[in-house]
Amino acid sequence: MPNIKSAMKRVKVNAKKNLRNRMVKSSVKTTIKKFDVAVASDPKQAGDLLKASYSALDKAASKGVIHKNAANRKKARLARRLAKAAN
Protein backbone atom coordinates (compact mmCIF):
# COMPACT_ATOMS: atom_id res chain seq x y z
CA MET A 1 0.00 0.00 0.00
CA PRO A 2 1.32 3.43 -0.86
CA ASN A 3 2.06 5.98 1.83
CA ILE A 4 1.69 9.10 -0.30
CA LYS A 5 -1.79 10.59 -0.44
CA SER A 6 -1.85 11.06 -4.22
CA ALA A 7 -0.65 7.49 -4.74
CA MET A 8 -3.47 6.21 -2.49
CA LYS A 9 -5.98 8.12 -4.63
CA ARG A 10 -4.42 6.69 -7.81
CA VAL A 11 -4.96 3.15 -6.47
CA LYS A 12 -8.66 3.88 -5.84
CA VAL A 13 -9.18 5.59 -9.20
CA ASN A 14 -7.40 2.82 -11.09
CA ALA A 15 -9.50 0.18 -9.37
CA LYS A 16 -12.71 1.98 -10.41
CA LYS A 17 -11.54 2.39 -13.99
CA ASN A 18 -10.44 -1.24 -14.15
CA LEU A 19 -13.87 -2.41 -13.01
CA ARG A 20 -15.65 -0.17 -15.53
CA ASN A 21 -13.39 -1.31 -18.38
CA ARG A 22 -13.93 -4.98 -17.49
CA MET A 23 -17.71 -4.44 -17.51
CA VAL A 24 -17.59 -2.84 -20.95
CA LYS A 25 -15.34 -5.58 -22.36
CA SER A 26 -17.59 -8.23 -20.87
CA SER A 27 -20.71 -6.72 -22.41
CA VAL A 28 -19.00 -6.56 -25.82
CA LYS A 29 -18.03 -10.22 -25.57
CA THR A 30 -21.58 -11.15 -24.54
CA THR A 31 -23.17 -9.38 -27.51
CA ILE A 32 -20.70 -11.02 -29.89
CA LYS A 33 -21.44 -14.46 -28.42
CA LYS A 34 -25.18 -13.86 -28.82
CA PHE A 35 -24.54 -12.88 -32.44
CA ASP A 36 -22.53 -16.07 -33.04
CA VAL A 37 -25.34 -18.21 -31.65
CA ALA A 38 -27.89 -16.40 -33.83
CA VAL A 39 -25.72 -16.84 -36.94
CA ALA A 40 -25.41 -20.57 -36.26
CA SER A 41 -29.15 -21.07 -35.72
CA ASP A 42 -30.82 -18.50 -38.01
CA PRO A 43 -28.65 -16.13 -40.08
CA LYS A 44 -31.61 -14.01 -41.22
CA GLN A 45 -32.43 -12.94 -37.66
CA ALA A 46 -28.80 -12.17 -36.85
CA GLY A 47 -29.00 -8.73 -38.49
CA ASP A 48 -30.44 -7.11 -35.36
CA LEU A 49 -27.75 -8.64 -33.21
CA LEU A 50 -25.14 -7.46 -35.71
CA LYS A 51 -26.33 -3.87 -35.13
CA ALA A 52 -26.16 -4.39 -31.36
CA SER A 53 -22.64 -5.78 -31.66
CA TYR A 54 -21.57 -2.83 -33.81
CA SER A 55 -23.01 -0.43 -31.25
CA ALA A 56 -21.28 -2.15 -28.33
CA LEU A 57 -17.94 -2.15 -30.16
CA ASP A 58 -18.28 1.52 -31.11
CA LYS A 59 -19.11 2.50 -27.54
CA ALA A 60 -16.13 0.55 -26.20
CA ALA A 61 -13.85 2.21 -28.75
CA SER A 62 -15.17 5.69 -27.96
CA LYS A 63 -14.55 5.13 -24.25
CA GLY A 64 -11.01 3.98 -24.98
CA VAL A 65 -11.56 0.47 -23.62
CA ILE A 66 -10.48 -1.05 -26.93
CA HIS A 67 -8.61 0.58 -29.79
CA LYS A 68 -10.61 2.05 -32.66
CA ASN A 69 -8.88 -0.17 -35.23
CA ALA A 70 -9.52 -3.26 -33.11
CA ALA A 71 -13.23 -2.40 -33.01
CA ASN A 72 -13.30 -1.92 -36.78
CA ARG A 73 -11.48 -5.21 -37.31
CA LYS A 74 -13.97 -7.06 -35.11
CA LYS A 75 -16.91 -5.43 -36.93
CA ALA A 76 -15.50 -6.49 -40.30
CA ARG A 77 -15.08 -10.07 -39.09
CA LEU A 78 -18.65 -10.15 -37.78
CA ALA A 79 -20.00 -8.91 -41.11
CA ARG A 80 -17.93 -11.49 -42.97
CA ARG A 81 -19.24 -14.24 -40.71
CA LEU A 82 -22.83 -13.18 -41.36
CA ALA A 83 -22.30 -12.98 -45.13
CA LYS A 84 -20.71 -16.42 -45.16
CA ALA A 85 -23.59 -17.92 -43.16
CA ALA A 86 -26.20 -16.27 -45.38
CA ASN A 87 -24.78 -17.94 -48.51
N, CA, C and O atoms as a MOPAC input file, in Angstrom:
PM7 MOZYME 1SCF
protein

 N      0.84000 1    -1.18100 1     0.00000 1
 C      0.00000 1     0.00000 1     0.00000 1
 C      0.88300 1     1.24100 1     0.00000 1
 O      1.87200 1     1.30900 1     0.73000 1
 N      0.52600 1     2.20500 1    -0.81000 1
 C      1.31700 1     3.42900 1    -0.86500 1
 C      1.11400 1     4.29000 1     0.38200 1
 O      0.07600 1     4.22800 1     1.04000 1
 N      2.11800 1     5.08100 1     0.68400 1
 C      2.05800 1     5.98400 1     1.83100 1
 C      1.68000 1     7.40100 1     1.42100 1
 O      1.15200 1     8.16700 1     2.22700 1
 N      1.94900 1     7.74400 1     0.17700 1
 C      1.69000 1     9.09600 1    -0.29700 1
 C      0.21700 1     9.23900 1    -0.65400 1
 O     -0.38400 1     8.34600 1    -1.25100 1
 N     -0.35100 1    10.38400 1    -0.27600 1
 C     -1.79200 1    10.59000 1    -0.44300 1
 C     -2.23600 1    10.49400 1    -1.90600 1
 O     -3.25500 1     9.87300 1    -2.20800 1
 N     -1.47800 1    11.10100 1    -2.80000 1
 C     -1.85400 1    11.06500 1    -4.21800 1
 C     -1.75500 1     9.64200 1    -4.77700 1
 O     -2.54100 1     9.25700 1    -5.64200 1
 N     -0.79900 1     8.87400 1    -4.28800 1
 C     -0.65100 1     7.48800 1    -4.74000 1
 C     -1.81600 1     6.63500 1    -4.24300 1
 O     -2.26900 1     5.72500 1    -4.93800 1
 N     -2.30300 1     6.93900 1    -3.02100 1
 C     -3.46900 1     6.21300 1    -2.49400 1
 C     -4.69300 1     6.48200 1    -3.36600 1
 O     -5.47200 1     5.57600 1    -3.66200 1
 N     -4.85000 1     7.75700 1    -3.77700 1
 C     -5.97500 1     8.12100 1    -4.63400 1
 C     -5.85600 1     7.42000 1    -5.98600 1
 O     -6.85300 1     6.93900 1    -6.52400 1
 N     -4.65400 1     7.35900 1    -6.53100 1
 C     -4.42500 1     6.68500 1    -7.80700 1
 C     -4.87000 1     5.22800 1    -7.73300 1
 O     -5.48200 1     4.72000 1    -8.67200 1
 N     -4.56900 1     4.55400 1    -6.63100 1
 C     -4.95600 1     3.14600 1    -6.47100 1
 C     -6.47700 1     3.01300 1    -6.53400 1
 O     -7.00000 1     2.11500 1    -7.19200 1
 N     -7.18900 1     3.91800 1    -5.84100 1
 C     -8.65600 1     3.87500 1    -5.83800 1
 C     -9.21600 1     4.15500 1    -7.23000 1
 O    -10.10500 1     3.44800 1    -7.70400 1
 N     -8.68600 1     5.19100 1    -7.87900 1
 C     -9.18000 1     5.59000 1    -9.19900 1
 C     -8.92200 1     4.47800 1   -10.21700 1
 O     -9.78500 1     4.15700 1   -11.03400 1
 N     -7.73100 1     3.90100 1   -10.15600 1
 C     -7.39700 1     2.82300 1   -11.09300 1
 C     -8.28000 1     1.61000 1   -10.88500 1
 O     -8.64700 1     0.94100 1   -11.85100 1
 N     -8.62400 1     1.31600 1    -9.65200 1
 C     -9.50400 1     0.17500 1    -9.37200 1
 C    -10.89200 1     0.41500 1    -9.96500 1
 O    -11.49100 1    -0.49500 1   -10.53700 1
 N    -11.40300 1     1.64100 1    -9.82700 1
 C    -12.71400 1     1.97500 1   -10.40800 1
 C    -12.68900 1     1.86100 1   -11.92800 1
 O    -13.59000 1     1.27900 1   -12.53200 1
 N    -11.65000 1     2.42200 1   -12.53700 1
 C    -11.53900 1     2.39500 1   -13.98600 1
 C    -11.39100 1     0.96400 1   -14.49300 1
 O    -11.95800 1     0.60200 1   -15.52400 1
 N    -10.63000 1     0.15700 1   -13.76500 1
 C    -10.44000 1    -1.24100 1   -14.14700 1
 C    -11.75900 1    -1.98400 1   -14.13500 1
 O    -12.04500 1    -2.75900 1   -15.04800 1
 N    -12.56500 1    -1.75500 1   -13.11100 1
 C    -13.86700 1    -2.41000 1   -13.00800 1
 C    -14.78000 1    -1.97500 1   -14.16200 1
 O    -15.44400 1    -2.80600 1   -14.78100 1
 N    -14.80700 1    -0.68200 1   -14.44200 1
 C    -15.65000 1    -0.16900 1   -15.52600 1
 C    -15.21300 1    -0.74300 1   -16.86800 1
 O    -16.05100 1    -1.15400 1   -17.67000 1
 N    -13.89800 1    -0.77200 1   -17.11900 1
 C    -13.38900 1    -1.30600 1   -18.38200 1
 C    -13.71800 1    -2.78900 1   -18.53200 1
 O    -14.07300 1    -3.24100 1   -19.62100 1
 N    -13.60000 1    -3.55400 1   -17.43100 1
 C    -13.93000 1    -4.97800 1   -17.49300 1
 C    -15.40100 1    -5.18500 1   -17.80000 1
 O    -15.75600 1    -6.11000 1   -18.53100 1
 N    -16.27400 1    -4.32700 1   -17.24500 1
 C    -17.71000 1    -4.43800 1   -17.50800 1
 C    -18.00000 1    -4.17900 1   -18.98200 1
 O    -18.79800 1    -4.88800 1   -19.59500 1
 N    -17.35500 1    -3.16900 1   -19.54900 1
 C    -17.58600 1    -2.83600 1   -20.95500 1
 C    -17.09300 1    -3.97000 1   -21.85100 1
 O    -17.78500 1    -4.37500 1   -22.78500 1
 N    -15.89100 1    -4.48200 1   -21.56300 1
 C    -15.34200 1    -5.57500 1   -22.35800 1
 C    -16.23000 1    -6.81200 1   -22.27100 1
 O    -16.44900 1    -7.50800 1   -23.26200 1
 N    -16.73000 1    -7.06900 1   -21.07900 1
 C    -17.59000 1    -8.23200 1   -20.86900 1
 C    -18.88200 1    -8.09500 1   -21.66000 1
 O    -19.34700 1    -9.06400 1   -22.25900 1
 N    -19.46400 1    -6.90600 1   -21.66900 1
 C    -20.71400 1    -6.71900 1   -22.41000 1
 C    -20.47800 1    -6.85600 1   -23.91500 1
 O    -21.34100 1    -7.36900 1   -24.62700 1
 N    -19.33000 1    -6.40700 1   -24.40500 1
 C    -18.99600 1    -6.55800 1   -25.81900 1
 C    -18.89700 1    -8.04200 1   -26.16100 1
 O    -19.45100 1    -8.49600 1   -27.16200 1
 N    -18.19200 1    -8.78600 1   -25.32700 1
 C    -18.03100 1   -10.22300 1   -25.57000 1
 C    -19.38000 1   -10.93000 1   -25.54500 1
 O    -19.62100 1   -11.83800 1   -26.34100 1
 N    -20.25200 1   -10.52200 1   -24.64700 1
 C    -21.57800 1   -11.14800 1   -24.53500 1
 C    -22.39400 1   -10.90000 1   -25.80000 1
 O    -23.02700 1   -11.82200 1   -26.31400 1
 N    -22.38900 1    -9.67200 1   -26.30500 1
 C    -23.17000 1    -9.38000 1   -27.51200 1
 C    -22.61900 1   -10.14600 1   -28.71200 1
 O    -23.38400 1   -10.60300 1   -29.56100 1
 N    -21.30100 1   -10.28600 1   -28.78300 1
 C    -20.69700 1   -11.02500 1   -29.89400 1
 C    -21.05600 1   -12.51100 1   -29.80500 1
 O    -21.32800 1   -13.14900 1   -30.82200 1
 N    -21.05700 1   -13.05700 1   -28.59300 1
 C    -21.43600 1   -14.46400 1   -28.42500 1
 C    -22.89700 1   -14.68300 1   -28.81200 1
 O    -23.22700 1   -15.68500 1   -29.44500 1
 N    -23.77400 1   -13.75100 1   -28.43400 1
 C    -25.18000 1   -13.86100 1   -28.82200 1
 C    -25.31000 1   -13.81800 1   -30.34600 1
 O    -26.11200 1   -14.55000 1   -30.92500 1
 N    -24.52400 1   -12.96500 1   -30.98700 1
 C    -24.54200 1   -12.88200 1   -32.44200 1
 C    -24.09300 1   -14.20300 1   -33.05600 1
 O    -24.70700 1   -14.68500 1   -34.00800 1
 N    -23.02700 1   -14.79000 1   -32.52100 1
 C    -22.52700 1   -16.06700 1   -33.03600 1
 C    -23.58100 1   -17.16000 1   -32.95100 1
 O    -23.74700 1   -17.94500 1   -33.88500 1
 N    -24.28900 1   -17.21000 1   -31.83200 1
 C    -25.34000 1   -18.20900 1   -31.65000 1
 C    -26.45500 1   -17.98100 1   -32.66600 1
 O    -26.97800 1   -18.93500 1   -33.24200 1
 N    -26.81700 1   -16.72500 1   -32.88500 1
 C    -27.88700 1   -16.40300 1   -33.83500 1
 C    -27.46700 1   -16.75700 1   -35.25900 1
 O    -28.28500 1   -17.24500 1   -36.04000 1
 N    -26.20900 1   -16.51900 1   -35.60400 1
 C    -25.72500 1   -16.84200 1   -36.94400 1
 C    -25.77300 1   -18.35100 1   -37.16000 1
 O    -26.13100 1   -18.81800 1   -38.24100 1
 N    -25.41300 1   -19.10800 1   -36.13300 1
 C    -25.40900 1   -20.56800 1   -36.25900 1
 C    -26.82900 1   -21.11500 1   -36.40600 1
 O    -27.05000 1   -22.06000 1   -37.16300 1
 N    -27.78800 1   -20.53200 1   -35.69300 1
 C    -29.14900 1   -21.06500 1   -35.72300 1
 C    -29.98500 1   -20.47200 1   -36.85600 1
 O    -30.61900 1   -21.21600 1   -37.60400 1
 N    -29.99400 1   -19.15200 1   -36.99400 1
 C    -30.82200 1   -18.50400 1   -38.01400 1
 C    -30.13500 1   -17.22100 1   -38.49600 1
 O    -30.27000 1   -16.17200 1   -37.86600 1
 N    -29.40400 1   -17.30200 1   -39.60600 1
 C    -28.64600 1   -16.13200 1   -40.08200 1
 C    -29.51700 1   -14.92500 1   -40.43500 1
 O    -29.04900 1   -13.79000 1   -40.35000 1
 N    -30.77100 1   -15.14700 1   -40.82700 1
 C    -31.61400 1   -14.01500 1   -41.22200 1
 C    -31.97700 1   -13.13300 1   -40.03800 1
 O    -32.17300 1   -11.92800 1   -40.20100 1
 N    -32.07000 1   -13.71300 1   -38.85300 1
 C    -32.43100 1   -12.94100 1   -37.65700 1
 C    -31.20800 1   -12.32400 1   -36.98100 1
 O    -31.34100 1   -11.55900 1   -36.02600 1
 N    -30.02600 1   -12.65700 1   -37.47500 1
 C    -28.79600 1   -12.17200 1   -36.84600 1
 C    -28.51200 1   -10.70900 1   -37.17800 1
 O    -27.61700 1   -10.11200 1   -36.58000 1
 N    -29.24300 1   -10.12700 1   -38.10600 1
 C    -29.00300 1    -8.73400 1   -38.49100 1
 C    -29.19100 1    -7.76100 1   -37.34700 1
 O    -28.42200 1    -6.81000 1   -37.20700 1
 N    -30.21700 1    -7.99000 1   -36.51500 1
 C    -30.44200 1    -7.10600 1   -35.36200 1
 C    -29.31100 1    -7.22000 1   -34.35600 1
 O    -28.87000 1    -6.22600 1   -33.78100 1
 N    -28.85000 1    -8.44200 1   -34.15300 1
 C    -27.75000 1    -8.64000 1   -33.21400 1
 C    -26.44000 1    -8.09700 1   -33.77100 1
 O    -25.54600 1    -7.71700 1   -33.01400 1
 N    -26.33000 1    -8.06200 1   -35.09700 1
 C    -25.14000 1    -7.46200 1   -35.70900 1
 C    -25.10000 1    -5.97100 1   -35.38400 1
 O    -24.04200 1    -5.43300 1   -35.05800 1
 N    -26.25800 1    -5.29800 1   -35.47400 1
 C    -26.32700 1    -3.87200 1   -35.12500 1
 C    -25.96900 1    -3.64600 1   -33.66500 1
 O    -25.26000 1    -2.69500 1   -33.33700 1
 N    -26.46100 1    -4.52000 1   -32.78600 1
 C    -26.15900 1    -4.39200 1   -31.35600 1
 C    -24.66700 1    -4.58900 1   -31.10100 1
 O    -24.07300 1    -3.89500 1   -30.27600 1
 N    -24.07100 1    -5.53900 1   -31.81300 1
 C    -22.63500 1    -5.78500 1   -31.66000 1
 C    -21.82900 1    -4.58600 1   -32.14900 1
 O    -20.85800 1    -4.18000 1   -31.51200 1
 N    -22.24000 1    -4.02200 1   -33.29000 1
 C    -21.57200 1    -2.82600 1   -33.80800 1
 C    -21.63400 1    -1.69900 1   -32.78500 1
 O    -20.63900 1    -1.02300 1   -32.52300 1
 N    -22.81500 1    -1.51100 1   -32.21500 1
 C    -23.01400 1    -0.43300 1   -31.24900 1
 C    -22.12500 1    -0.63500 1   -30.02000 1
 O    -21.48700 1     0.30400 1   -29.54500 1
 N    -22.09200 1    -1.86300 1   -29.51500 1
 C    -21.27600 1    -2.15400 1   -28.32800 1
 C    -19.80000 1    -1.93200 1   -28.62300 1
 O    -19.07700 1    -1.39100 1   -27.78600 1
 N    -19.34500 1    -2.34000 1   -29.79700 1
 C    -17.94100 1    -2.15100 1   -30.16500 1
 C    -17.61100 1    -0.66800 1   -30.32000 1
 O    -16.55300 1    -0.21300 1   -29.88500 1
 N    -18.51600 1     0.07900 1   -30.94000 1
 C    -18.27700 1     1.51900 1   -31.11400 1
 C    -18.22500 1     2.24500 1   -29.76900 1
 O    -17.39500 1     3.13000 1   -29.56300 1
 N    -19.11600 1     1.86400 1   -28.86300 1
 C    -19.11100 1     2.49600 1   -27.54000 1
 C    -17.81700 1     2.18400 1   -26.79000 1
 O    -17.23200 1     3.06200 1   -26.15500 1
 N    -17.37600 1     0.93300 1   -26.86800 1
 C    -16.13200 1     0.55300 1   -26.19600 1
 C    -14.94600 1     1.30700 1   -26.78900 1
 O    -14.04500 1     1.72000 1   -26.05900 1
 N    -14.94300 1     1.48700 1   -28.09700 1
 C    -13.85300 1     2.21000 1   -28.74600 1
 C    -13.88500 1     3.69000 1   -28.37600 1
 O    -12.83800 1     4.30400 1   -28.17100 1
 N    -15.08600 1     4.26400 1   -28.29100 1
 C    -15.17200 1     5.68500 1   -27.96300 1
 C    -14.75400 1     5.96000 1   -26.52300 1
 O    -14.25100 1     7.03800 1   -26.20800 1
 N    -14.96900 1     4.97100 1   -25.64900 1
 C    -14.55400 1     5.13100 1   -24.25200 1
 C    -13.07800 1     4.82000 1   -24.05100 1
 O    -12.52900 1     5.06300 1   -22.97600 1
 N    -12.43600 1     4.28200 1   -25.08300 1
 C    -11.01000 1     3.97700 1   -24.97600 1
 C    -10.73500 1     2.62800 1   -24.35700 1
 O     -9.59300 1     2.33600 1   -24.00400 1
 N    -11.75200 1     1.79800 1   -24.21500 1
 C    -11.55900 1     0.47300 1   -23.61900 1
 C    -10.83300 1    -0.42700 1   -24.60500 1
 O     -9.93600 1    -1.18000 1   -24.22400 1
 N    -11.22100 1    -0.34800 1   -25.87900 1
 C    -10.48000 1    -1.04700 1   -26.92800 1
 C    -10.09200 1    -0.02100 1   -27.98400 1
 O    -10.70300 1     1.04300 1   -28.08100 1
 N     -9.08800 1    -0.34100 1   -28.76200 1
 C     -8.60600 1     0.58100 1   -29.78500 1
 C     -9.60900 1     0.66500 1   -30.93200 1
 O    -10.32000 1    -0.29800 1   -31.22200 1
 N     -9.65500 1     1.81800 1   -31.57400 1
 C    -10.60600 1     2.05100 1   -32.65700 1
 C    -10.41100 1     1.04600 1   -33.79500 1
 O    -11.38200 1     0.52700 1   -34.34600 1
 N     -9.15100 1     0.77700 1   -34.14200 1
 C     -8.88000 1    -0.17000 1   -35.23400 1
 C     -9.27300 1    -1.58900 1   -34.83400 1
 O     -9.71500 1    -2.36500 1   -35.68000 1
 N     -9.12200 1    -1.93200 1   -33.57600 1
 C     -9.52300 1    -3.26000 1   -33.10800 1
 C    -11.03700 1    -3.41400 1   -33.22200 1
 O    -11.53000 1    -4.47600 1   -33.60100 1
 N    -11.76800 1    -2.36000 1   -32.89600 1
 C    -13.22800 1    -2.39700 1   -33.00700 1
 C    -13.63600 1    -2.55500 1   -34.46700 1
 O    -14.53300 1    -3.33900 1   -34.77900 1
 N    -12.98600 1    -1.81700 1   -35.36400 1
 C    -13.29700 1    -1.92100 1   -36.78300 1
 C    -12.96500 1    -3.30600 1   -37.32400 1
 O    -13.71100 1    -3.85200 1   -38.13600 1
 N    -11.86900 1    -3.86400 1   -36.88500 1
 C    -11.48300 1    -5.21100 1   -37.31300 1
 C    -12.51900 1    -6.23900 1   -36.87300 1
 O    -12.90700 1    -7.11300 1   -37.64800 1
 N    -12.96200 1    -6.12700 1   -35.62200 1
 C    -13.96900 1    -7.06000 1   -35.10700 1
 C    -15.29000 1    -6.90700 1   -35.86400 1
 O    -15.95600 1    -7.90200 1   -36.15100 1
 N    -15.67300 1    -5.66600 1   -36.18900 1
 C    -16.91500 1    -5.43100 1   -36.92900 1
 C    -16.82700 1    -6.05200 1   -38.32800 1
 O    -17.79500 1    -6.64100 1   -38.81100 1
 N    -15.68000 1    -5.91900 1   -38.96600 1
 C    -15.50400 1    -6.49500 1   -40.30200 1
 C    -15.59800 1    -8.01500 1   -40.24500 1
 O    -16.18400 1    -8.63500 1   -41.13200 1
 N    -15.03300 1    -8.60700 1   -39.22200 1
 C    -15.08200 1   -10.06700 1   -39.08700 1
 C    -16.50600 1   -10.55100 1   -38.82100 1
 O    -16.91400 1   -11.60100 1   -39.31800 1
 N    -17.25800 1    -9.78300 1   -38.03500 1
 C    -18.65200 1   -10.15100 1   -37.78000 1
 C    -19.46000 1   -10.09600 1   -39.07300 1
 O    -20.25100 1   -10.99800 1   -39.35100 1
 N    -19.26700 1    -9.05300 1   -39.85600 1
 C    -19.99800 1    -8.90700 1   -41.11200 1
 C    -19.64000 1   -10.03400 1   -42.07400 1
 O    -20.50900 1   -10.55900 1   -42.77000 1
 N    -18.37100 1   -10.40400 1   -42.11400 1
 C    -17.92700 1   -11.49000 1   -42.97400 1
 C    -18.55400 1   -12.81600 1   -42.55400 1
 O    -18.95200 1   -13.62700 1   -43.39100 1
 N    -18.63300 1   -13.01800 1   -41.24100 1
 C    -19.23800 1   -14.23900 1   -40.71000 1
 C    -20.71900 1   -14.34100 1   -41.08600 1
 O    -21.21300 1   -15.41100 1   -41.44200 1
 N    -21.41200 1   -13.20200 1   -40.99800 1
 C    -22.83400 1   -13.18000 1   -41.36300 1
 C    -23.02500 1   -13.43100 1   -42.84800 1
 O    -23.91400 1   -14.18800 1   -43.24100 1
 N    -22.19700 1   -12.80300 1   -43.67900 1
 C    -22.30400 1   -12.97900 1   -45.13200 1
 C    -22.02600 1   -14.42500 1   -45.51600 1
 O    -22.69500 1   -14.98500 1   -46.38400 1
 N    -21.04900 1   -15.01800 1   -44.87400 1
 C    -20.71200 1   -16.41800 1   -45.15900 1
 C    -21.85200 1   -17.34600 1   -44.75800 1
 O    -22.14900 1   -18.30600 1   -45.46900 1
 N    -22.48300 1   -17.07200 1   -43.64100 1
 C    -23.58800 1   -17.92200 1   -43.15800 1
 C    -24.83400 1   -17.73700 1   -44.01000 1
 O    -25.62100 1   -18.67000 1   -44.16600 1
 N    -25.02200 1   -16.53900 1   -44.56500 1
 C    -26.20300 1   -16.27100 1   -45.38400 1
 C    -26.14400 1   -17.00700 1   -46.71300 1
 O    -27.17900 1   -17.35400 1   -47.28300 1
 N    -24.92800 1   -17.24700 1   -47.20900 1
 C    -24.78200 1   -17.93800 1   -48.51000 1
 C    -24.90000 1   -19.41100 1   -48.38900 1
 O    -24.80000 1   -20.12300 1   -49.38800 1

